[in-house]
Amino acid sequence: MYGLAQGQIRGAVKDASTKEVLPGVTVTLKGSTTKSQTNAEGKFVVNAQEGQVLVFTFIGYSDREVTIGTGKDLDVRLEPAFNALEELVVVGYGSQRRSDITGSVASVPKERLSKIPVNNVMQAIQGAVANVNISQASSVPGDAPSALIRGRNSFSAGTGPYIVVDGIPLSKTDGSVNDINPNDIESVEILKDPSAVAIYGVNGSNGVILITTKRGTTGKPTIRYSGYGGVEEAAHILEPVSGEELLERYAEYARITNTSLYNGGPVRNEFEWDNYQNGTTTDWLDAVMQTGVIQNHNIGLSGGSENARYFISTDYLNQKGIIKGYNYKRYSFRANTDFNTTKYLTVGTSAFIVAHDRDGGRANLMQAAAMSPYARMYNDNGTLTQFPMYSEQLWSNPLLPTTLDPERREFNVSLNGYAEADFGNIWAPLAGLKYKFNGGYSFIPKRTNEYEGESVYNFAGLGRITNRESQTYTIENILTYAKDFGLHRIDFTGLYAAKSKYYQEAIATGEVFPNDALGWGNLGGASTQKVSSFADLYRSVSQMARVNYGYDSRYMLTLTVRRDAASIFGDNHKYGTFPSAAVAWNIHNESFMANTKDVVSNLKWRISYGVSGNEGIGIYDALFLMNSNPLAMNGLSNAAIRYRVRMGNADLRWEKTAGFNTGVDFGFWNNRITGTVDFYKTRTQDMLLSQNLPRLTGFQNVFTNLGKLENAGIDVMLNTKNMSKENFTWSTTFVFAHNKNKIVDIYGDGKDDLGNRWFIGQPVGVIFDYTKVGIWQEDEIDAGVHKGWDEQAEAGAVKLADLSGDGIINNDDRSILGQTAPKWTGGITNTFTYKAFSLNIFINTVQGAMRNNAQIGGASDEMGRRSTPAELGYWTRENQSNEWRSLSNRSNIYGYAFPSNASFTRLKDVTFSYNLPQSAAGRIGVGGVTLYASGRNLYTWTNWLGWDPEARDVPRGNTVDGVNDQLNYPMVRTYVFGLNLTF
């Protein structure tokens, strides 16, 4: 049989409905101990003879017996079992059968991980799991999305989820989800409720994301190649005005401000004059934008024997952004191994190395969008102008940064290993008792080298070298015991862990160089030199115990307690204790449900309560720190030591989030309809806040535990198999989430914090502003309508409501207009298969969010000077607009920020694939072939005026959340074609 040894049978195993291959299926020769297992491609080889019977078993599927025939390989199809919830799910420090889970644990659909070409795993999660809000605020190549699970649980401490990869934390190591190659990921579980996250104690208050990477399987070596390539473009172009429209704007601005134009008009500036005279215009957006190109290549090798298994992969990602100079390359290597060294000891590794390259000078999109089409790009000698609209010096040439060549490099070297002892294989009475040691080390260096010289009109020269690195050690000792006693099942998990992270940085700067020849390579040659450095050390220890009890697969109980201590907190409160309890009832297993099994496949009720924590503040924020500054005294320079402005607090302790969750898991008509509904409510107290202090104390502020915050909401996930024929299937996944965030207390005095926009009874993030009711018109001003309302109003100015009724517009007229977080989110995925073809369509929606619109509000008094996007109009005497203000720099003197509805619905992903039949693949010498085409961010329905309601948009000269206006970048639309090969 195709070169097989005498007495060997081979074949492949697939899901009967989806036609997906099934790795890990156990193949047993009936009546014997002869066994085999399918590899990553669902293939197997077993010692057997014609006429004998093979038994195929796999978690979540019904067993199947097949009699061996003659003449060809076996093609085995397994049907999903009645109780498909017997699959194992990673829950932290181990795994459980899904039917035994008592908490809210969501799994990312396998097809999102295997069929959607993404740069990082967060893009695969987006919209696919209820109440996990993935925000792609930046499409800058190499930037990772942010995640928020079940709303915001803190004022100022960290709000992102805790991410664990193969049992070793990725969070708090300075690592990123961009470090994990999506092709290496086997599964992703998200822990959401207090019971599920309490096992991670102080790290659990914002939810936990557990990522499990692929591992080797028994069988011959299998080589898998996955690659795709494609193009990117701006999902939406915020078009500037035309040359003629800009001249009209100039004329109106000159009229309304009573200023003159250059040479009598019609342009404003000297550099615009020649181009206007010659009829020459420049499309500045086109000048800084380009067609983006993306490619990814991944090669994986897996296989092994009964006692040694391996998975090795290497990956290369290259992305040229749609804005010139925004380039990103990622190189990664992973080695996962498992060795059965003895019958009782297994050791292995989960190690990876990744390098990120973000080199290059980057064009400035915001500067380009502001340019006049008559602006001058080049000087007479061919160099770029410094100020294309000179003598206007507000806007510099957006291409100037592309003449620079900075280096931005980052690496992650993570060497993780484990050793697990099964005491039951040493002494039979100890069956079920295991000990596992996890050890992890990560080294993350980052380097940025920069030099600015004559090419950007810095004739003195400025060089800077920034080196940052962190080293993190993690040690975990895990003891588990699992035992069935008749109808009783019990398992115990105990943990003792320790972690240490050391961070350091050094920055060297040089100014005034003799020339630009050596750049940052010779900072010592600068006339002025400056060096600074910083370091900190974090340490923690943790103990945890968890007990799971189940009776007759009907009643389940989970009790967990974790105790954490960290160097980050005051001497009086190093330790925090975080308990939780949860129960579940598999109602469908009750005898009184026996007559409903044809209808009710699964029905489980869950309820849980627990406490988790948050430590998201600076390493030394609880301590009294001192600064050393030079002090001139008696003609000498002396070191002066003084306290910093922040007071220490020996009583500072953890934030604590206590929460309740109840949910129902259901399945009907042989799981043709399945789903989950969860309701939750949490309260965070002892929140970490920086409180201002009276000056007489000698300090400005202190970190203390104040305030209370509540979250409540609902998660819904529904899966339906709408049609299942021999050659055609159609399935749908629907997710819905609603979250309500509310501040209960801030400083203990029942008062709001106006400066931070924190209001009791309202969400943490709100829009607090005036209410716009229109635009002041000339006839209203002439009639004196503005008297006793807004004495400073002029025609064309924003008309704001006098909510206080005191006859003036002031701070008392501001109110809460909306919230920055969405009120609800949803997603729907439809998957169609026809024979070897598959079509996957995913749509997600974000509703009820509001943002200040930087495109409108940021224009301010620049409206008459820049090529404001054409979508943004302006008031004139002729059009008497009641929506758009005039070009006067007094048209918005109160600083109204123009908050706008940021809701949207997006056609997120469409993927069409074709699986080459096994017979055809065999003829060309490969194990499997999949071809696909995929589009991402294909269309967005929104009323937002701007590049995108989700994209970052920082006003000129500002910095928001550490990001400056130079990193504004539009949302991108991606088209890729891919190929998956298996050998």
N, C-alpha and C positions, 0 to 999 in steps of 0.2 A: 504494500500500500504506500506508493509514493516514496519509496526508499526507507520506510520505517523498519525497525528491527522486528523479527518474527514475534508475534504475539502482542504487538502494540497497536492501540486504537487511538485515533485522534479526532478532534472535532472542535466545534465552537458553540458557545451558549449565549443567547440573547434574550432580552425582554420580549415577551410575546406581543405586547401592544406597541411599544415605542421602537422596537428593533435595535435598541441600544445594546452593545456588548456588555456582558456582566463579568467583571474580574472578581476573583476570589471565591467562585463557586466550588464547593467541594464535590468531587466525583469519586464515588465509592463503588467497587465491584461487589455486588450483592452477595452476601454470604461469606465474605472474606474481609481481611484487614487492608487489602490493597486500596490505596487512595491516591488521588492527584488533585490539582487545583487549577482553575483557569487563570491565565496570566492577564496582563493589563489589556490585552486585545480580546479577552474572552475565550482564548484557545486553550486546549488541554491535550495531553498525551497520557495514556494509562495502559498498564499491562493487562490485557484481557484478550479473549478469543471470541470469534463469531458464535452467536447463539447465547452468550452470557448476558446478564442484565447489569446495567449501570444505574446507580441511584444519584440524582443530582439534587443537592440541598444548598440553599442560600437564604440568609436572613431576609425576611420580608417577602419571600416567594414560597409557593407550594412545592413540596417535593415532587420529583418526577422520576419514574422508572422508564428506561429505554432499553429494548432488546437490540443487541448488536447484530446488524445485518452484514451484507457483503457489498463490496465494490466501491464504496465511497465514504468520505468523512461524514461524521455525524453532525447534523445541524439541529441543535436542541433549543427549544423555546420554553421559557419558564413563565408561568402565570403569577402575578402578584397574589400573595396569600391573603386569606380572609383577614388575618390580623397582621397587616403590613407594618404595624407599629412595633414589631419585634426588632427592628433595626437598632443598632447601637448608635448612640449619639454622644458626642463629647460634651461633658458638662463641667469640666475643670477638675484637674487631678484625677482623671479617670473618665469612664463612660458608663452610660446606663441604657437599658432598653427604653425606647421612646414611650412604651406603655407604662413604664415605671416612673417617669419624670413627674415631679410634683410642682415644679416651677415653670415660669414662662421662658422657654428656650426655643428660639426660631432658627431654622436652618435655611441657608441661602440655597435656592433651587440649583441642582447640579447643572442644568442647562445654562444657567447664567454664568457659571464658572467655566464650562467647557466650550460653549458655542459663541460667546460674545468676545470679540477681540478687544481687550482693554489694556491700558498701560499699568493700572494698579487695581487691586481687588476692590477698593471702595467704589470704583465705577461700575463694577458688576453688582454690588449690593444696592446701588442707588435705585430707589423706588420698588425694590423687590421684596422688602421685608417691612411690615407695618411698624410705624413709629420709630423708624431709624432714618433720620433725616440727613442725607448726604448732600452737602452743598458744594457745587463746583464753582466757587467764587472766582477762580482763576483758571484760564486755559493755558497759562504760560507753560511751555514744555518742561516737564519735570516737577511741576507743582502737584501736590496731592490734595484731593478734596478733604473737607472737614466733615466730621460726623457728630451728630447729636442724637442720643437715644432717650426717648420719652421726656423731652423738654429739658430746660435748664434748671439745675439743682443748686446753683451757687451764684452769688453776686460777683465775686472777683476771683475765686479759686478756679482751678481747671474744670472744664466742662466736657472735655473729650472723653471717649470711652477708653477703657484699659484694654490694650491689645496684647494677646499672648500667642506666640507661634511655637507649636510643638512643645507646649508646656513651659517655655521660657519667655518671660516678659519681653516684649519689644518696646512698650511704653516705658518712659523714664530712663531710657538708655541714650536718648537723642537720636534714636533710629526712627525710620519712617516706613509707612506701608509701601512706599516706592522701593524699599529695599527688598521686598518680597516679590519675586517673579510670579505673575499670575498663572503661568503654565505649570508651576510647581505645586499648586494648591490642590489638595484633594477635597477638603470640605471647610465650610465656615459656619460656625454656630454663634449665635448672639444671645447672651444672657441678659434678660431685661428686668425681671422682677426681684424684689428684695431677697427672696429665698435663694434664687439662682446666683445672685452677685455677692451675697454675704460671704461666700467661701473665699472671696478675694479681699474681704475686710476693708481696709482703708483705701483700697484702689477701686472699690466696686460701685460707688455712688452714682457714677455716670454710665453704668452699663459695662459689659465686657464682651469683646469680640475674640473668639477662639479660632485660630487658623491652624489647620492641620495640613502638612505638606505630604506629598506622595512618598511611598516607601516601596521597596522592592518586593517582588512576589516570587514564589518558587516556580522554576521553569527555565527554559532556555533564554538567553539574552534577547531582549526586545529593544529595538532602536526606534525612537519616535521623533519625527521632525515636524515642527509646527512653524509656519511662517506666513506673514502677510505683508503687504505693501499697499500704499494708497496715497491719497492726496487730502489736504485740508484747505478749507476756505472759511472766511468769516461767515458765521451763521446769519448775521444781519449787518449790513453796512449802514452806518450813520452818515448819510451823504451830506457833504458841505454845500453851501449855496454856490450858485454859479457866479461867474464874473459880473454879469449884468445885475444880478440880485445883490451882490456885495456893494456895487456902486450905489445902488438905491439905498442900502443900509448906511453907507458913508454919508450920503447927502442928508438923510434923515437925522443922523447923529450930529452932523454939523449944524443943522437947523435947530435941533432941540437943545443943543448945548451952546449955541451961539459961538462956535469955533470955526476956523477956516480950514480948508483942505489944501493940500500941497499944490503949489503953482496955480491956485484957483480951482483945482479939482480936475477930474472927479475922484482921484485917489487921495489917500491920506499921507503916504510916506514917499520918501525919496526913491527907495529901491523899487517901489511899485511903478514909478513914472515911466521908465524906459519900456518895461514889458507892456504896460498899457498902450503906450504910443505905438509899439510894434505889433500889438494884437497877440502877444504871447501869454499863454496861461499855463499853469502847472497843476496837475492833479497830485496834490501832496499825499493824499491817502494811497494812491497808486505808487507813489515814490517810496513809501516806507513799507508797503505791503507786498507780499509775494504769495505764490501758491505754495502752501506747506506740503512737505513730503514726509511720510512716516513709513518705516519698515521695521519689522521684528523677525528675528530668527531664533529658534529654540531647538536644541537637540537634547533628547533625554535617552538615557540607557538604563534599563532595569532588568532584573532577573535574579537568579540565585538558586541555591539548593535548599534542602530542608534546614540546614544549619547556618547558612550564610546568604543574606539577601542584601541587595544594594539598589539604590536609585541615584543616578548621577545626571545632572543637567547643566547645560551652559546656555546662556541667553545673551543676545545682542539687540538693543533697541536704539534706533537712530531717528531723531525727530527734528526736522527743520521747520521752525515755526512760521506762521503767516506774517509776522512782523520781522523785518530784517534784523539779523543778529541774535535772535532768540533760538538757540540751538541746544539740543540735549542728546547726550549719548549715555547709555547704561550698559555696563558689562557685568554679568553675574555668573557665579558658579556655585553649585550646591552638591553636597554629597551626604545622602542619608543611608546609613548602613545598620544592619541588625545581624548579630552573630549569636547563635546558641553555643556558647563555649562549653557548657556541660548540660546535663539534663535539667539542672535547676538554675542555671545562670545565663542570662541574656544581656549582652552589652550592645551599644550602638551609638551612632552619631547623628546629629542634625546640624551640620555645619554649612555656612555659606559665606561667600565673599562677593561684595558688589562695589562697583566704582561708578560714580556719577560725574559727568563732564558737562558743565554749563558755560564753557568759555565763550568769549566774544563780546564785542561792543554792540549795544542794542539801540535800535532806532526808538524814538519816542512818539508813540501813537497820539497822545494828547496834544503835543506840540504840532503834529502834522494836521490834526483835525481843526486847529485854530488858524492855520495859515491862510493868507489871502492867495487866491489863484494867480495874482499878479506879482507875488513875492518872488525875490531873486534867490535862486538856489545856489549859483556858483559865482565866484569872483571872476574877474577878467583873466586871472592866471590859472583858472581851473580848480581852485580850492573851494571848499564849501564856505558860504558866507556864515558869519556868526549870528547876525540878526537879519533874516531874510526880508523883514519889513522895516528896515532901518529908515528913519531914525527911531522908530518904535523899538524899544529894547525889552519889551515885556515877554516876547516869545523868541526863543533861540531856534536854530536850525535843527529839525528833528533827526537829521542824518549825521550830525556831528559825532554822537557817541559811537557810530559804526566805524570811525577812524581809530578807535581804541582797541586794544586786544587784551582785556583782563582775563585772568585765569580764575575759574571757580570750580574747585575740585572737592569731592566728598567721597569717603569710603566707609564701608561697614564690614568689619571682619568679625564674624560671630562663630565661635567654636563651642558647640554644645554637645554634651554627651550624657549617656545614662547607663546605669547598670541595674538590672532587676533580678532579684532572687525569688524563686518560687519554692517556699519551704515544703509544700506538699510533695514535691519531687525528691525531697531529702528524707522526709518521714511522713508516711501516709496520714497519720492523725492530724497533721498540720495542713491538710489540703485546704486551699482557699486563702492561706496567709502568704502575703507577698511584701517584699521591701524593694523600693525603687529609689535610687539616688540620681538626681538631676544636677548637672553642673553646667553653668553657662558663663562664657566670657565674651564680651563685645568690646571692640576697639573701633572708635568712630572719629577719625581725624577729618578736619575740614580746613581748606586753605583757599584764601582769596588774595590774589596779587593784582594790584591796580597801578596804573601810571597815566597821568594826564599831562600833556605837553602842548606844543604849538598847534597841533592839529585841531585842538578844541579851544585855541586862543588863550591857553594858560602859558604865558611866556616865561614864567618863573619855574614851572614844573612842580608837580605834586605826585609823590609815590607813597604807596601804603602796602604793607604786608600784614595780613591777619591770619594767625594760626589758632585753631581751636581743636581740642580733642577731649574725648571722654572715654573712660575705661570703666566697665561695669562687670562686677562679679555676682553671680547668683548661685546659691547652693540650696537644694531642696532635698529633704529626707521624707519619703512618703511611705507609710505603712498601711496596707489594706488587708481586709479580711472579708471574704464573701462565703456564705454557707446557706444551703437550703435544708430546712428541717420539715419534711413533709410539705404542708401547705405554706409554711413560713419561709420567707427569704430575708436575709439580713446581710448588709455589707457595711463595713466601717472604713473610714479613711482618716488617717492622722498625718499631720504635717508639722515639720519644724524646718524653717527656712531662714536664710540670711542673705542680705544684699548689700553691696557697697558700690558706690559710684563716685569716681573722682573726675572732676572737670577742671580744665585749665585753658587759658587763652593768653595770647601775647600779640600786641599790635605795635608795629613800628611804622612811623611816618617820617617822611623827609620832604622839605620844601626848599625851593630855590636851588636848582641844579645848573651846572655850567652848560649842559646840553641834554638832549633827550636820548642819547645813544644807548645808555645802559638801562634806562627805565628804572623799574623796581630792583634791578639786579645790583644796584650800588647806592643804597640809601645812605651809606656813610659819606658819599660825595656831596650830600645836600648841606647847604649852609645852616639850615635849621632842622634839628632832629628831635623826635619825641618818641618815647617808649612807654608803654603801659602794659600791665599784666594783671591777671585775676585768676584765682583758683578757689574751688570749694570741694567739700567732701560730704557725701550723704551715706548714712548707714541705717539699716533696719533689720529687725528680727521679727519673726512671726511664728505663731503656733495656731494650729487649726485642728478641729475634730468634727467629723460628719458621720452621722448614722442614718442609713436608709433601711426602712423596714417595710416589707410587703406581705400581705396575707392573701393567698389564693388568687393572686393577680387581680384582686378587687380593691383592697384597701392599702394605701401607701402612706408612709410617714417619713419625713426628712427633718432631722434636727442638726443644726450647724452652729458652731461657735468659733470665732477667730479672734486672736489677740495679737495686735501689732504694736511695735515700738519703733520710733524713728528719731534720729538725731535732729530732725527739723523742728521739733516742738520744745516748749519750755521744760526746764528741769523738773517741774512739779507734775507734769502730765505727759511723760514720754509714752505711756501705754494707753491704748484704747481697745475696748472689747466690743465685738460685733456679733450678736446672736441672731438666729433666724429659725423659723419652724414652718413646715408646709405639710399639708395633707392632700391626698387625691383619692378619688373614688372612680374606679372603672365600672360604671353603671351597666354597661352592655354585657359584663360578665356575670351579672346577677341572674339567678334562676328565673325570676319573674320576667326577664327580658328574652327568654329562650324563644318565644313565639314571634319575636320581632326581628330575629337575626336576618331575615331576607331584606328587611328595610334598614335596620339600624346596625351598621357594621362596627361603629365605634362611638362611644359616648363616655366622656370622662369629665369630671368636675374637679377643679383644683382651687385651693385657697392657701395663701401664704402671708406671713408677716416677718419682717426682718429689719435689721439695722446695718447700714454700710457707712463708709467714711470717705473723707476727702482731705488731702493734705497739700493741695495745689498752691503753695506759696513758695517764696524764695528760701533757699537752704538756710540762711542765717537771719531771716526776718524776725525771729523770736529773741534774738540776742542783742545785747548792747554792743555796738560796733564803734570803732574809732577810725578816724582818718589821720593820715600823716601828711602835712603840708609844709613846704619850705617857708621859713620866716626870717626876714632880715633883722639882725640885731647886732649892734656894735660893729657894723661893717662886715659881719659874717653871715653866712646862710646857715640857719639852724632848723632842725626838724621840730615842728610843733604838732603835738598830739591832742586831738579833741574828739568828743563824741560826735557821731553822725546825727542827722536830724531825726532819725527814727529811734524811739525808745524801745528797749527790750521788754519782754513780758515772759517771766518764768512760769506763768499760769496758762499760757497759750496752749490750746488743745485742739483736737480734731473737729472738723465739721462732722455732723452725724445726720444721716438721712434714714428716717424710719418710714417704712412703707407697707402698704397692704395691697394684695393682688388677688383677684378671683377670676377664674377663666373656665371655659368649656371647650373641649376638643370633640369634634364630631365627625362622623362618616356615615353616609347613607347609600343604600343600594350597592352593596359590595364595594364601598369606597369610591363610587362614581362621583359622589360629591363629598368633599372633605373640607375641614376648615377649623379655625380657632377664633374664639372671641375672648378678649381679656379686658377687664376693667381694673384700674389701679389708682391709688392715691398715695402720695408721699409727702412727708414734711421734713425739711432740712432745718436744723437749728444749730446754735453755737457756730454760726457762720463766721468765716475768716474775713474780717473787715479792717481796713486801715482807717482809724478814727483820728480826727484832728485834735490837737491838744492846745491849751492856752500857751502863749509864748513865754509866760513867766516860768514854765516848767523847764525851759531850755531845749525842748524838743518840739518838732512840728506835728508828729503823728506817732501812732503805735498800732501794731496789729493786735486785735482782740477778738473775742468770740461774742458776737452780737447778731441779732436778727433771726427771722424765721421766714421760710419760703415753702409754698405748697405747689405740688403738681398733681393734676388729676386728668385722666383721659381714658380712651378706649382704643384697643387694637383689634382689627378684623382682618383675617386672611381666609380666602375662599378659593378652593380648587375644584374645577369641574371637568369631567370627561364628557364633552358634549356629543361626540360621535366616535365610535370605534368599530370600523369595518376592517376587512382583511387587508385592504390596500390603502385605507384612508383613516386618519384620526384627526380629531380637533379637540384641543384642551384649552382651558382658560384659567388663569390665576389672577385673582383680584385682591388688592390690599387697600385698606383704609385705616387712617389714624387721626384721632383728634386729641389735642393736648391743651389744657388750660393751666397756665402758670400764674401764680398769685403771690405777691409779697404780703406776709402776715405782720411782720414787724421789722424794723431796721435797727434803731439804736436804743430800743427799750422805752422810748418816751412817746410812742404813738405818732411821731411826726414824720413827714416825708423828707426826702433828700432831694431838693430841687436841682442842685448842682450835678448830681449823677443821674437825674431823671428817674429816681426810684420813688414810687408812690404806693402807699399801703393800699392793698386791695387790687392792685394792677400787676400785669406781668413785669418781669425785670426789664425787658427791652420794649420801650414804648416810643411813639412819636408825640412829643409835647411841643406844640407850636400854636401859632395863631390860626384862625379860620379864615380862609380866603373866600370872599363873597363876590368877587368880580374885579373890575378895573375902573378906577375913577375916570369919568368922562368930562369933557370940557364944559358941557352944559350944567353938570352937577357942580363943578367948581364955580362957574359963573353964578349959579343960583345960591351958592353958599351952603349946599347940602353937607359939605365936610365940616362946617362949623359945629362945634359941640360933638364932634365925632373924631375927626382926625385933622387937627389944625394944620399939620404940615403937608397934607395931601396936595398933589398936583395932578393935572390931567395925564393919564397914562400910567399912574402909579398903582401898585397893588392895593386893592380895597380890602381891609381886614375888619372882621366883626368886632364891635365893642361889646364883648361878652359881659364885662363888669358893669356897663351902663354908666360909667363915670364921666363920659364925654371926652376921653382921651384914649389913645392906644398905648398901652404899656404892658409890663409883664403880667399884670392881672388878667389880661385878655387871652392868655395862652391856655390851652386845654389839651387833654389826651385825645388824639385823633385816630390812633390805631396802634398796632403792635408790629414789631419787626419780625417776630417768629410767625410762621403760618398757623392759621387756626385749624386747618386740616390738610392732609396730604393723601394722595391715592395713586394707585398704579394698576394697570391692567395689561396682562400679557396673553396673547393668543398664539398658540403653536399649532400649525397644520403640517401633517405629513401625508405624502402620497408616494407609495412605493419607496424609492430611494431618495425622494426629495423632501425637504423640510423648509418651512417658512415660519419665522418667529418675529412677532410684531409686539413692541413694548411701548406703551404710552404712560407717562406719569404727569401728575398735576400737583401744584402747590397753590393753595388758596388762602386768602385772608391776611396776606403779609403786606406790609407797607414800608417803603424806604424813602428817605430824603433823596430827591432827584438832583444829582450833581450836575447833570447837563443843563438843567434849568437854573437851579439855585447858584451853581458855581460860576455862571456867566457874570453875574453882578455888573459892575461898571465896565466889564470887558466887552459888553455886547456890541458896542459900536466900533470895536477895534479888531475883532477876530471873525473868522469864517465860521460863525456859529452854525451848527447843524441845520439843514434846511427845514427839518421838521419843527424847529423852534421859531415861531413867528414873533412879531412885535407890533405894538400899538402905534398907529399914526392918526393924524387928524382925519385922514380919508377913510381908513377902514374901521375906526372906532371899536377896535377889538375889546371884547369883554373877557377874554381868556388870557391874552398875552400882554405883558407890560410894555412900556415904552423903552427906548434906548437910553433914557436919562439915567445917570448914575444915582439919582434920587428916587428912582422908581421902586426901590425896595429898601428903604432906609431902616426898617425894623429887622432885617435879616431873616425874613420868612424863607424857609428851606425848601419849599415846594414839595412836600411829601406826596407820593403817588402810590397808587395800587401796584404792587409788585407781583400780583398773582399771574400764573401762567399755566398752560397745558402744553406739553412737549411730546412730539413724536420722537422718542428717545432712541430706540434701536429698531432696525429692521435687518434681519439676517436670512439669507436664502442659501441653502446648502444642498449638496448632492453627495451621497455615499456610494461609491463605486461598488457594484455587487462583488461578493467574495470571490466568485468564480472568475470574474474579469480581473480582479486584483491579483489573484494567483497566477494568471497567465502572464502578467508583466513582472512577476517576481517580487511582489510586495504583499504585506499582510493586510493592509487596508489603505484606502484613499478617500479623503473628503475634500471637496472643493466648496468654497463659499464666497459670497459677496455680502458685505455688511455696510450699513450706513448708520451714522450716529448723529444725534441732534439735527434731524432732518428738517423739522419745521416746528415753530413755536407760535402758539396763539396767545397773544397778550396785548394789553393796552399801554404797556410801558413805553415811555419815550426815552430811548437810549440804546446802547449797544445790546444789552440783554438785562432782564430783571434780576438775573442771578449773578451776573458778572460784576466783578469789582470795578468801581469807578471813583477814584480818588481825585478830588479837586486839585487844581494846580497849586504847588507849593505846600501841600498838606501831607500829613502822614496819618494813616488810619491802621490801627492794629499792627504797627511796625512796618507797614507797607507804604512806600512813597508813590507819587504820581507817575514816576518813570516805569512802574510795573503795571500800569493799566493795559489790559489786553482783552480783545473781544472773545466771546464764545465762538468756538470753531465747529464747523460741520465737517465730518470725516467720511470718506468713502474708501473702503479697503477691499482687496481681493486676497483670499488666503488659501493655503493648502496644508493639509495634515496628512503625513505619510507614516505608515508603520511597517517596519521590516522585521 
